[in-house]
Amino acid sequence: MRHFLDFEKPIAELESKIDELRRMSEPEGMNIADEVERLNEKVERQLRQIYAKLTPWQKTQVARHPDRPKAGDYIRALITEFTPLAGDRAFADDAAVLSGLGRFRGRSVVVLGTEKGSDTESRVKHNFGMARPEGYRKARRMMALAGRFGLPILSFVDTAGAFPGIEAEARGQAEAIARSIEACLEAPVPMVASIIGEGGSGGAIALAASDCVLMLEHAIYSVISPEGCASILWRDASQAPVAAEALRLTAEDLKRLKLVDRVIAEPLGGAHRDPESAIQAVGDAIAEALGPLLALDSTTLKARRREKFLEMGREGLAQR
């Protein structure tokens, strides 16, 4: 059963009518096919109207949609001969971070992704995409492997943030995130990161400090969740819609601020309505971004990457 967001109620009602019509035997004097087509056209008009003017909070809801394709879906669709690699060689394997070797359109690559899960069982298994220190140490190990064998790195980011539990802090969460960001910046190979859903805090940038950051149209990317920001500033999580507006977390805002490199258009109504098209669009964007990077040597790649992120800081200071 399709899940509808609060602001999609008019669409839900129309699609419910379409389902009812399809289950009916055709009454005399009524052409059900024509009526279904008319309602489908109305659904499309409603989708265009609603999705053309989404607020930042509504985009946050779309980015978190339970039917939105997850990192594992992208890996299964875009990476052939994928071989998962597990563990940080120090403490444990973290299922919140997917990692392995495979081929992207014929080229060998190292793949990383934060996986939220798609049902109750998988969400618990992957800890809702919130990695512990061993997840970031696994990512760092994979980036070192990529550098050793000269393999490009592709990452798919979809996380509310790093796991905030006391056991994660006890095992060095902040240090693990910082080292993972450092590994991204120091990787001697091309790296392309895709924000496919929610990009939350250091837990996201730990896998996204790359040569090229791609972002889906209705994804979000922010230093903190709207709820967390509202709880800190107003002591009231219900102010999350206001916080979402202030955080400038939408793809359009981030592209304008030069914090992401490209915004990828989503199918009408969001990636959850047509996952295959969304995944294909991300694959095409990765291929376009990766091509020019492959021609650069490791020294140039690292220097460009370093300058890119330093420039973000300079521009941020200039705007204050």
C-alpha positions as semicolon CSV with decimal commas, in nm:
position;residue;x (nm);y (nm);z (nm)
1;M;0,000;0,000;0,000
2;R;0,137;0,340;-0,098
3;H;0,222;0,574;0,189
4;F;0,096;0,933;0,150
5;L;0,235;1,235;0,330
6;D;0,003;1,485;0,500
7;F;0,021;1,739;0,217
8;E;-0,055;1,467;-0,039
9;K;-0,412;1,406;0,085
10;P;-0,578;1,539;-0,236
11;I;-0,366;1,293;-0,436
12;A;-0,450;1,010;-0,198
13;E;-0,822;1,071;-0,246
14;L;-0,792;1,074;-0,625
15;E;-0,581;0,757;-0,636
16;S;-0,828;0,588;-0,401
17;K;-1,105;0,668;-0,650
18;I;-0,893;0,527;-0,933
19;D;-0,841;0,202;-0,739
20;E;-1,215;0,175;-0,672
21;L;-1,296;0,225;-1,040
22;R;-1,047;-0,041;-1,146
23;R;-1,210;-0,291;-0,912
24;M;-1,558;-0,221;-1,048
25;S;-1,724;-0,408;-1,329
26;E;-1,806;-0,156;-1,600
27;P;-2,159;-0,016;-1,550
28;E;-2,384;0,039;-1,847
29;G;-2,321;0,370;-2,017
30;M;-1,989;0,432;-1,841
31;N;-1,641;0,390;-1,984
32;I;-1,418;0,316;-1,685
33;A;-1,098;0,346;-1,887
34;D;-1,183;0,702;-1,989
35;E;-1,272;0,796;-1,632
36;V;-0,947;0,645;-1,498
37;E;-0,749;0,837;-1,759
38;R;-0,924;1,160;-1,661
39;L;-0,847;1,104;-1,293
40;N;-0,485;1,013;-1,371
41;E;-0,447;1,343;-1,554
42;K;-0,591;1,519;-1,250
43;V;-0,343;1,336;-1,023
44;E;-0,057;1,453;-1,243
45;R;-0,180;1,814;-1,229
46;Q;-0,212;1,795;-0,850
47;L;0,138;1,648;-0,818
48;R;0,284;1,927;-1,032
49;Q;0,108;2,194;-0,829
50;I;0,203;2,048;-0,491
51;Y;0,564;1,956;-0,569
52;A;0,634;2,288;-0,741
53;K;0,599;2,475;-0,412
54;L;0,714;2,239;-0,136
55;T;0,832;2,408;0,183
56;P;1,165;2,301;0,338
57;W;0,974;2,103;0,601
58;Q;0,770;1,925;0,335
59;K;1,093;1,844;0,149
60;T;1,225;1,699;0,474
61;Q;0,922;1,469;0,484
62;V;0,978;1,364;0,122
63;A;1,348;1,296;0,192
64;R;1,240;1,065;0,478
65;H;0,959;0,895;0,286
66;P;0,952;0,525;0,382
67;D;0,919;0,417;0,017
68;R;1,211;0,629;-0,104
69;P;1,487;0,409;-0,254
70;K;1,766;0,339;-0,007
71;A;2,142;0,300;-0,050
72;G;2,107;-0,075;-0,096
73;D;1,861;-0,019;-0,381
74;Y;2,110;0,207;-0,560
75;I;2,391;-0,041;-0,510
76;R;2,184;-0,333;-0,639
77;A;2,073;-0,137;-0,946
78;L;2,394;0,045;-1,037
79;I;2,677;-0,180;-0,918
80;T;2,739;-0,513;-1,087
81;E;2,948;-0,794;-0,938
82;F;2,912;-0,628;-0,596
83;T;3,112;-0,802;-0,324
84;P;3,035;-0,676;0,028
85;L;3,329;-0,624;0,263
86;A;3,265;-0,609;0,636
87;G;3,426;-0,498;0,960
88;D;3,662;-0,228;1,081
89;R;3,934;-0,481;1,179
90;A;3,922;-0,342;1,531
91;F;3,584;-0,392;1,699
92;A;3,292;-0,509;1,485
93;D;3,097;-0,472;1,163
94;D;2,842;-0,190;1,150
95;A;2,541;-0,275;0,934
96;A;2,448;0,095;0,907
97;V;2,736;0,138;0,659
98;L;2,733;-0,076;0,346
99;S;3,070;-0,125;0,178
100;G;3,230;-0,336;-0,088
101;L;3,383;-0,371;-0,432
102;G;3,199;-0,384;-0,762
103;R;3,172;-0,243;-1,112
104;F;2,997;0,076;-1,209
105;R;2,923;0,067;-1,582
106;G;3,220;-0,161;-1,637
107;R;3,470;0,021;-1,413
108;S;3,591;-0,127;-1,085
109;V;3,495;0,092;-0,787
110;V;3,478;0,096;-0,409
111;V;3,125;0,157;-0,284
112;L;3,003;0,303;0,046
113;G;2,650;0,377;0,162
114;T;2,450;0,452;0,474
115;E;2,151;0,220;0,479
116;K;1,831;0,306;0,670
117;G;1,637;-0,010;0,593
118;S;1,293;-0,041;0,436
119;D;1,088;-0,232;0,696
120;T;1,095;-0,281;1,072
121;E;1,334;-0,575;1,066
122;S;1,586;-0,414;0,828
123;R;1,564;-0,075;1,002
124;V;1,659;-0,235;1,332
125;K;1,936;-0,435;1,163
126;H;2,085;-0,122;1,003
127;N;2,019;0,095;1,312
128;F;1,805;0,330;1,100
129;G;2,116;0,434;0,905
130;M;2,289;0,582;1,212
131;A;2,647;0,457;1,212
132;R;2,861;0,385;1,516
133;P;3,239;0,446;1,526
134;E;3,310;0,106;1,372
135;G;3,100;0,208;1,069
136;Y;3,317;0,513;1,004
137;R;3,633;0,312;1,065
138;K;3,508;0,058;0,813
139;A;3,452;0,342;0,565
140;R;3,802;0,469;0,631
141;R;3,943;0,121;0,571
142;M;3,757;0,100;0,240
143;M;3,890;0,438;0,130
144;A;4,243;0,324;0,209
145;L;4,177;0,012;0,001
146;A;4,056;0,228;-0,287
147;G;4,374;0,435;-0,272
148;R;4,594;0,126;-0,264
149;F;4,439;-0,021;-0,578
150;G;4,356;0,304;-0,761
151;L;3,979;0,255;-0,755
152;P;3,728;0,545;-0,764
153;I;3,500;0,575;-0,461
154;L;3,121;0,611;-0,489
155;S;2,917;0,686;-0,177
156;F;2,541;0,699;-0,123
157;V;2,439;0,906;0,178
158;D;2,107;0,867;0,359
159;T;2,131;0,915;0,735
160;A;1,977;1,128;1,005
161;G;2,326;1,145;1,155
162;A;2,575;0,937;1,351
163;F;2,440;0,721;1,634
164;P;2,432;0,938;1,952
165;G;2,430;0,653;2,208
166;I;2,669;0,651;2,503
167;E;2,844;0,335;2,382
168;A;2,926;0,507;2,052
169;E;3,070;0,805;2,239
170;A;3,272;0,568;2,459
171;R;3,427;0,410;2,150
172;G;3,532;0,743;2,001
173;Q;3,248;0,855;1,777
174;A;3,378;1,208;1,717
175;E;3,731;1,087;1,638
176;A;3,599;0,819;1,402
177;I;3,391;1,076;1,210
178;A;3,682;1,320;1,190
179;R;3,915;1,047;1,063
180;S;3,661;0,942;0,802
181;I;3,632;1,301;0,677
182;E;4,011;1,318;0,668
183;A;4,022;0,994;0,467
184;C;3,776;1,144;0,215
185;L;3,988;1,455;0,176
186;E;4,315;1,261;0,147
187;A;4,193;0,987;-0,089
188;P;4,429;0,976;-0,390
189;V;4,145;0,862;-0,618
190;P;3,827;1,027;-0,754
191;M;3,533;1,030;-0,513
192;V;3,171;1,108;-0,598
193;A;2,909;1,131;-0,321
194;S;2,532;1,126;-0,377
195;I;2,289;1,262;-0,115
196;I;1,992;1,037;-0,192
197;G;1,766;1,110;0,106
198;E;1,867;1,264;0,434
199;G;2,218;1,401;0,484
200;G;2,247;1,464;0,855
201;S;2,538;1,629;1,035
202;G;2,891;1,489;1,053
203;G;2,749;1,143;1,005
204;A;2,674;1,241;0,645
205;I;2,981;1,449;0,561
206;A;3,201;1,162;0,686
207;L;3,110;0,988;0,358
208;A;3,052;1,299;0,146
209;A;3,365;1,518;0,162
210;S;3,429;1,435;-0,202
211;D;3,539;1,578;-0,537
212;C;3,177;1,602;-0,647
213;V;2,866;1,607;-0,427
214;L;2,544;1,521;-0,609
215;M;2,206;1,574;-0,444
216;L;1,860;1,462;-0,538
217;E;1,603;1,737;-0,583
218;H;1,399;1,649;-0,274
219;A;1,686;1,532;-0,052
220;I;1,806;1,740;0,245
221;Y;2,157;1,806;0,379
222;S;2,216;1,987;0,705
223;V;2,438;2,026;1,009
224;I;2,147;1,915;1,231
225;S;1,794;1,783;1,189
226;P;1,510;2,038;1,202
227;E;1,378;1,869;1,518
228;G;1,719;1,883;1,685
229;C;1,765;2,248;1,590
230;A;1,418;2,337;1,720
231;S;1,483;2,154;2,048
232;I;1,803;2,351;2,103
233;L;1,687;2,696;1,993
234;W;1,324;2,693;2,107
235;R;1,316;2,397;2,347
236;D;1,025;2,282;2,136
237;A;1,054;2,013;1,866
238;S;0,720;2,128;1,720
239;Q;0,907;2,430;1,580
240;A;1,081;2,195;1,334
241;P;0,911;2,354;1,027
242;V;1,052;2,694;1,128
243;A;1,395;2,540;1,186
244;A;1,384;2,368;0,846
245;E;1,330;2,706;0,680
246;A;1,621;2,863;0,872
247;L;1,865;2,578;0,810
248;R;1,867;2,620;0,430
249;L;1,874;2,243;0,391
250;T;1,712;2,200;0,050
251;A;1,902;2,108;-0,265
252;E;1,822;2,444;-0,425
253;D;1,960;2,637;-0,126
254;L;2,273;2,424;-0,105
255;K;2,346;2,454;-0,477
256;R;2,306;2,831;-0,453
257;L;2,544;2,836;-0,155
258;K;2,791;2,618;-0,352
259;L;2,783;2,342;-0,092
260;V;2,675;2,078;-0,344
261;D;2,785;2,054;-0,704
262;R;2,475;1,933;-0,886
263;V;2,104;1,885;-0,817
264;I;1,947;1,580;-0,983
265;A;1,583;1,614;-1,086
266;E;1,346;1,356;-0,939
267;P;1,044;1,193;-1,105
268;L;0,718;1,383;-1,061
269;G;0,602;1,330;-0,704
270;G;0,944;1,230;-0,572
271;A;1,181;0,935;-0,604
272;H;0,942;0,710;-0,408
273;R;0,686;0,723;-0,691
274;D;0,929;0,599;-0,956
275;P;1,241;0,452;-0,790
276;E;1,382;0,304;-1,111
277;S;1,387;0,641;-1,290
278;A;1,539;0,813;-0,986
279;I;1,815;0,553;-0,956
280;Q;1,889;0,572;-1,329
281;A;1,915;0,954;-1,308
282;V;2,163;0,926;-1,021
283;G;2,364;0,669;-1,216
284;D;2,383;0,900;-1,519
285;A;2,490;1,193;-1,300
286;I;2,762;0,985;-1,134
287;A;2,895;0,877;-1,474
288;E;2,907;1,241;-1,593
289;A;3,080;1,356;-1,274
290;L;3,330;1,070;-1,265
291;G;3,451;1,100;-1,624
292;P;3,657;1,423;-1,594
293;L;3,794;1,320;-1,251
294;L;3,946;1,001;-1,390
295;A;4,182;1,210;-1,604
296;L;4,338;1,380;-1,299
297;D;4,641;1,252;-1,106
298;S;4,627;1,197;-0,730
299;T;4,817;1,516;-0,642
300;T;4,579;1,732;-0,846
301;L;4,272;1,554;-0,707
302;K;4,374;1,610;-0,345
303;A;4,473;1,973;-0,406
304;R;4,142;2,050;-0,582
305;R;3,941;1,877;-0,312
306;R;4,121;2,063;-0,035
307;E;4,074;2,397;-0,207
308;K;3,706;2,323;-0,271
309;F;3,629;2,281;0,098
310;L;3,852;2,568;0,210
311;E;3,666;2,792;-0,033
312;M;3,336;2,696;0,131
313;G;3,473;2,829;0,458
314;R;3,600;3,151;0,300
315;E;3,265;3,219;0,133
316;G;3,081;3,142;0,457
317;L;3,293;3,395;0,647
318;A;3,245;3,654;0,373
319;Q;2,866;3,622;0,398
320;R;2,859;3,675;0,775
